[in-house]
Amino acid sequence: MFPIVLNLTGRLAVVIGGGSVGRRKAAALLDAGALVRLVCLEPRPAEEHASALEWLTEAYRPVHLDGAVLVFAAATPEVNSRVIADARSRGVLVNAASDPESGDFLVPSILRRGQFLLTISTGGSAPALAAEVRCRLEEQFDAAFGRWVALLAEIRPVVLANVTDPTRRRELFAGWARWEWLERLRREGEAAVRAALLAEAGIHAGRPIQ
């Protein structure tokens, strides 16, 4: 197994199957910024109105894979085997829900906090264990952690534009990665920590964020 993180923003991923598994895959892909084509026999639920989701209520055909960069086969085993063969013939990576080893990749258990992404995998040997590990990590990597990551992303270009000494920049970024800043954000709030970061960098707090 070779772990990678794919940028699917604006790219098409196809999910075949509209059951609970297929819909979970589609939701995760939408969260990742992908355009999703979901093909199944079930009608589109009234509450499912994501603009990036193309829901096709029809039987699977190979043409449904046109333009896809990733394919998820989450229908019946018979349909999934056809989807796998069709995807392989097109050189498109495919994940198979009913028979993971027959596909090209596995989907790890995911913990997402804004731009922070933590993945846990057992290589398919114990998916339930991967999910349990994720549950245990959710408390440590909470919503405040996502705000911390977002704040560091906001401050970084300001420092790059205003702190000319590369050694000093490295020191600042390394120091701000310490857990004390996360605890301070939890106690004092985002605005106070933003001001403290800018002050430590010697940047006037009233200067607009670039």
N, C-alpha and C positions, 0 to 999 in steps of 0.2 A: 504494500500500500504506500502511496505517495500523497501526503496531505497538501492541499492547496486551498486558497480562498479565491473564489471566482468573482469578478466584477460583472454582474448580470444586468446592470442598469441599462434599461432600454433595449435589452436583447430578449429574444423569444425563447421561452421554455414551454414545452408541451407536456401536459399531464393527460394520460389516458385512464379514465376511471373516475367516477364522481362519488364514490363511497367515502367513508370517513378518512381512509388513508389518502386517497387522491385529493380530497379537499384540504387536508393538512399540508400536503406537499404544495398545493397551489397557494395557500395562505403564506407559507414560508417563502416561496418564490416572490410573491408580491411584496413581502416585507423587505426582501433583498433588492427591490427596485426593478425586477424583471417584468417583461410583458408575458402574460400567461395565456395559453390556449388550452382550455380544459374540454376534453371530448368524452361524453358519456351518454347514457340513455335516460338519465334523470333530468327533469326540467330545472331550469335555473331558479333557485329559491328567491323569493321576493326580497329578502334582506341582503342578498348578495349583489351589490351594485358597484363594485370596484371598476373604475374605468379602464384599468390596465388588464382586466380579465375578459377574455373572449370565451364565452361558454357556448359550446356547440352540442345541442341535444340530438345526437345521431350516432349510428354505428361507426366504429373505427374504420378508417381507410388510410392507406399509406400516404395519401396526399396531405393528411393532417400534420405530417412531420415537416412539411415544406418550411424552410427558413429557420428551423429550430437549431439552437446551439446545445440544448440539453433535452432529454426525454425521460419522463417518469412513467413506467408501466405499472399502473395500479388498478387494473381491471381483473378479470378472471384469468386463471393460469393459461387457458387456451389463447385468449386475446393477448396476454402479456408476451407469450412466446412469439407471436406474429410481430408485435411491436419491437421486440428485441432484434429480430431478424431484419426488419425494415430499417431500424435505426443503424444497425451495423452496416448494412449495405450502403448507407448514405454517409458513413464515417462520423456519425453523431453519437456522443456518449449517452448511454442509457442506464437507468437504475430500475431494477425489477423488484417490486414489492413482494411478490409471491415466491421468488427464488433469487435472493440477493447475489448468490455466487454466480448466477448466469449473466449478471449485468456487469457494467464497467466500473462502477463506483458505488460506495456506500455513503449514506448521509449520517453524519455524527449527531449526537445529542447536542443541542445548541442553547447557549445562554447569551442573549443579546441585550445590551444596555446602550442604546443609541448607536454610536459608531464602534463601541467596544463589542467584540465578538469572541466568545469563548466556546470552543468545541471539544467534546469528549467522545472518544471512540474506543471500542474494544475490538476493532477490526471485524465486527459482525459476530463475534463469538458470544457476547453477552450484552445485547442491547439494553436489557432491563437494568443492568449494573451501570451502564453509561448514564441512563436516565436518573438513577438514584444519586450518582455523583453530582450530576447537574443540580438536583434538588438541594443537595448539601451545600453547594457553592452559591446558590441564589441569595442566601442571607448575607454572605460576605460581599458579594458583588451586587449591591442593591441599586435602587434608582439613583441614589446620591453618587454612586460610582460613575454612572452614565453622565451625570451633570459635570463631574470632575473631568472626565475625558473631553466633554464638549468645551469646557472652559479652557483647558489646555490647548485645544485646537484653535480656539478663538484668540488666545494670547500669543501663540507661537509666531504668526506672521508679523505681529506688532514688534516682537523682540527682534526678529530677523531684520526688520526695517530700521530699527532704532538703536540696537546694540551692535556696534561694529566689530568689537573684539570677539573672534570666534571661540577663544578659550572661555571668556566670560559667558558667552551664550551656552556653551556646553555645561558649564557649572550651574547656570540657572535651570536649564532643562532637567539636569540630573537631580538637582535639589527638589524641584517641583514634583518629581515622580515619587517622593517619599510619602509614606502612608499618613504622616502627620497632617498633610494638606487635606486629605480626604476627611479625616476626623474634624479638622477645623471647618471644612465646608458643612459638615453635618451639624456642627454646633452653631456657627455664626451665619451661615447662608452664603449664597453665591456672590452677591454684591460685595460683601466684606472681603471675601477671598480674592475676588478679582482686583480690588483696590490694593490688597496686600501684595499680590504678585507683581502688579505694575510698579508699586513702590520699591520692591526689592530689586527690580530691574532698572530703577532710576528713571522711569517713564511717568510723566505727569498723568494723573488719573483722569484729567479732563480732556486729554487728547483722544480724538475719535479712533475707535477700533478700525483698523484697515482690513 
